[in-house]
């Protein structure tokens, strides 16, 4: 089960020292577990995607722009958020230099293939500590990346926000991006007005991924999340982070639980988001009033990916 991971890390040149002072092998004791921070969600029409969320009763932040030309609108929840992202019309996004991962180029190329979830992001309190623990686990870590932008608050004023990103490679999956995000000015970023939603949704309860062999990636997820414990069943694996679960299952298991038939892809697919705390009946009424078709599956009230810009939304 673990051989594929070990072969891939060696092939990637990740034969680094396995132990460092204060660290450990492949995540676990001594590394602070990392909760879900956000999901990056490239879409072709940013305002249309935001309008869908507003129709369902969410508050969505105004459009903001990254220095390299991608633009986003956010759905802020309790400590995690959804980043609806598009490529600005005049964006001049360079390709990644050796040893780096270009956020803009990665999402530009992802969007050229289709809409949906492109990156899974975990919280960080220390980018250098993240880098050390990833390297100790034998993972490839890209060059450090930091940036800032302005954020418009609900009263129309703006503040500076800044982030340190630590990109890491999943040696068994090149289809999605993985990084930690250290929010340097959280007091400027989070807004109770943006976190309050008319539908009552409060939390990102789970991110659901599909892949052919979930167990083969267990070692990567242990290192990435800092959690050695996970639940393994015939359906797949679940990692409970300090903020939300990461559920990784086969396409067949996903179809049985969520009722979606997914077109085959190579690597991992960010298939669904489970959103908790809302008035599910009110959300269903909002959707029906807008002509959106929602139905109930074993996991909750579902809006299919085909109607939601590439990711299935499940409300519980």
N, C-alpha and C positions, 0 to 999 in steps of 0.2 A: 504493500500500500504506500509506503514511503519512498520506494526506490525511485519513482519518477521524479519526485521533488528533489531528491539528492542528486540524481543525474543532471537535472536541469540547472541546479545551482552551480555544479562543477562546470558544466558546459558554458555557463555565463561568466565564468572566471571569478566566481564568488567564493573561492577557497581562502577565506580570511580566518584570522584567529578566532576560535570559538568562544573564548572567555576573555572578559576584561574586568577590571576592578569594578565592583558594584553591579556587574551585569551577569548574564547567565546564558545558557544555550537556548536558542529558539523561543525566546519570550517566556514569561512565567514569573517565578518568584524574583523580586528585585526590580521588576519593571512595572511602572504604573499602568494599569489597564486603561485602554483608550476607548472612549465611547464614540458613537456616531456623531459626526459634526455636520456634514451635509452631503447631498447628492448633487452632482453636476448633470444637467439635463439639457442637452443641445436641442433647439427647435429652430425651424426655419422662420416662423412668424412669432416673434417674442410677444407682441401685444395680443395676438390671438390666444396663445397659451395662457397668458395672464388672465385674459377674459374668461377662459374656461374655469380657472380657479375662482375667480370672482363670482361666476355664475353658481358655483357649488358652495359659496358662502365664505370664501377665504378673503383675507386682506392681503394684498400684494404690494410690495414696495415699488416706488417709481423706478424708471429705467436708470441704470448707472453704467458707466463705461470704464473698462480696464485700460491701462496705458497703451497696450498693444492692439486694442481695437475690438475685442469681444465686449458684448454688452449683456447685462443681466437684469432680471427682476426676481425678487426673492419672496418665498413664503416662509416667514419666521415662525417657528414653533417653540416649545419649551427647551431651549438649549441646542436645538438642531434646526436646520433649514433646508429647503429645496431651492436650488439655484437654476432657474430657467435662464438659458444662455443662448445667444445667437451671435453671428459674426456681423459686426458693423459694416455698413455699406462702403466705407472708405478705409477699412482695416488693411494694414500692411503687416501681415503676420509672417515673421521669418520662420524658416524651418529650424528644427533643433540642431544645435551644435553638438559635436561629440561630447558625450558624458552628461548632457543635459536633457531635460524633457521640457518641451515647449508646450505650455498649457494651451496657448492659442492654436498652434499647429495641430496638436492632438485633437482638439475639439472641432477644428475646421475639417480635418480629414474624417473624423467620426461622422460629422453631419453630412458629408458628401455621400456616405453610405446609407444614412437614414437617421431619423430622430430617435430619441430615447436616452436612457441613462448611460453616461460615458465614464463617470469617475465616482469612486466611493472614497469618502474623505472622513478621517477620524480626527478627533480633537487632539490638541497638543498643548502641553504647558512648557515645553522646552525642546526646540528643534534640534539642538545639539545632542540632547539625551536620546531623542528618537533615532537620530542617525547612528549613534553608538550602539543602541540595542539592535537595530536592523543589521548593521555590519557584523555584530557579534553572532547574529543568527545565520550569517552566510548569505544575506540578501544583497543584491545590487542596489545601491542608493545613488541617485542622480545628484548633480551639483546643487547646492543650496539655492533657493529662490525666494526673494522677498519683494513685495510691492505694496503700494498704497494707492488709494483713490478717495474720492469724496463720496459721502453718503448723505442723501437728503432725508431729513427727519419728517415726521408727520406734520410738523408745524411749518414746513417749508425751509427751515434753516439747514445748513450743511455742516458736516464735521468730517475730520480726517479719520479714515480707518486704514490699518496696516496689518499685514499678515506675513508670517514666515512659513513657507511650504517645504515639506520634505517628501520628495517623490521617491517611490520605491517600486521595484519591478517584481511582479509575480512571475516566477520563471515558467509557470505552466499556463500563463494566459497573457497574451499581448492585446486582447481586444478591448479591455477596460483599463483605466488608469487608477492608481492607488497612491494616496498621499495623506500626510497629516497636516493640519492647519493650526498654527499658533496665532490666535487673534490677539494682537498687541494692545488694542484699544477697545475692549468689549463694551465699555460704557458708552462709546460712540456708535457702536454697531447695533446692539440690541435695543429694541424699542417696545415698550408694553403696548403701544398703539398698534404696531405691526404684528405683535404676537397674539392679539385678540381677534378672534374670527367669529363671524356671525353664526357659523354652523357649530361652534363649540369645540372644534378639533384642537387638541393641545399638543399631541406628541407624535413623533415618528416612532412607531412601535417596532417596526421591523423592515429591513431591506431583504428582498428575496431574489436570489440569483439562481440561474440554472447552469449546469455544466454536466458533461457526460459522466465524469468520475469525481464526485464531490470529495471522497475520502483521500484522493491523491493530493488535494490541496490543503489538507489539515495543517501541515507544518507551516505553510505560508501564513495561514490565518492566525495560528498561534503567535507567530512572530509579529505580524502586523497589528493585532489587537492587544498583545501583551497578556492574553488569557490562555492558559494551558488547558483549562477545563472546557469541554464542549460536549454536547449531547449528540450521539450518533445513533441513527436508526436505519432501517432499510430504505427510508425515503431520502436520507442525506444527513447533513450535520447542521447544528445550530450553535452559534457562539453568542452567549449573553454578555453584552458589553455594559459598562456603566450607564449607557444611554441607548437603549434599543437592542434588538437582536439582529444578527446576520444569519439568515437561513439560506443554505446552499443545498440544492436538490437536483435530481435528474429531471430532464424535460418531462418524462413520463409521470414522475411524482408530482411535478408542478401541475400538469394537466389534470390529475386526479383531484388535487386540492383546490386549484383555482379555476379549473374549467376552461383554460385557454389552450388552444392548439398553436404552438409556436413554430414558426419556420425555423429549420435547422440553421445553426450558426457554428462557426469554429470558436472554441474558447468559451468564456463566460458571457452570460447575458444578464443584465440587470432587468429582471422581469416584472417585479411588482414592488410597491410600497404599501405598507400597512399603516394606516393613520388612525389614531385612537382618541377617544374622549368626546367625539362629536355626537350630535343628535342625528342618528342614522336615518330615522324616518323623515326628518326635515330635509336632510341632504337628498334623499330619494325624491321628495316632492319638488325641490329646486331643480333637480335634473329633469324630471318629467315635464315641468313647466317650460323648460328650455328645449324640449324635444330630444333630450339625451336618454339613451336606453341603458338602464342599470339593472342588474339582477343579483340574486343572492346565491352565493356558493358556500361551501362548508366553512370557509375562512371569514366570510362577512359579506357586506354589500359591495358589489364590484362594478367598476367602470372599466371596460375593456381597453387594452392598449391602443387598439385601432381608433378609439374615440378620444384618446388622452395623450396624443403626441408621443406614443411609443412606449409608455410604461403603464401597466395595469395599476389602478388605484383601488385599494380595498379599505373600507371603513368599518371599524369595529367599536 
